[in-house]
Amino acid sequence: MPERKKDLISIIVPCYNEQAAIPFFYKEIDRVSQEMKEETDFELLFVDDGSKDGTVREVKKLIEQDSRVHIVSFSRNFGKEAAIFAGLAQACGDVVAVMDCDLQHPPECLPEIVRKFEEGCGVISMVRTKNKSAGLIKNITSAGFYRVINALSDVKFEPNASDFFAISKEAAEVLRKNYREKVRFLRGYVQSIGFQKTTITYEAHDRVAGESKYSIKKLLAFSLNTI
């Protein structure tokens, strides 16, 4: 019998001043990829969003030792959505996952993500059940944010859906062709592009390094531009 073709998972990692986090993130992704190597190949697409620290230098160190690692580097800061789209333009995977490199998005969720796509899902929204690093006020504000957006928009967003999401190569192609100039809030709009969808819950880990670059205020600005 011919050997089964492995799935390729492209992991898009938007980065802004993440020098300290990158080695930790890579170590965890490499660990998970080794556990999945019998059935899944990986590519890591770091997109540097005009970082002012040594983010690019850290990624280039990884490129020298691992052919799966690639980088797209912006000349200045264009924002997270632009970084994600730049990653989509380069991604070749059967599955495309978008995740932050501060390890709040757990790499150990990747096997379950792949299983869901093998079951026929085209869009997976990763839904936080708990965020240890967020205080009470931030969690309440986040919940209120989704209520406001769902009240104002025809598109209903999954409450607590995060910037950690995954899509099939077919869904990725739809985003590349039809949404590049329209969408500024991808975590929501991937839920409405016409593919079978599901959710996976996860508990956000403590941030391994640095601090959050995207506040609720910024997310609200993004989303209001799409309504």
KAFEN-V10478 format. One record per helix or strand. SS is the DSSP state (H for helix, E for strand). FROM is the first residue (numbers start at 1). LEN is the number of residues. Records with the same first field share a line. If there is no record, write none. Layout:
# KAFEN-V10478
SS->FROM-LEN ; FROM-LEN
This chain:
# KAFEN-V10478
E->7-9 ; 40-9 ; 69-5 ; 95-4 ; 123-9 ; 161-8 ; 197-8
H->19-17 ; 55-11 ; 80-11 ; 107-12 ; 136-17 ; 169-10 ; 186-7 ; 216-9
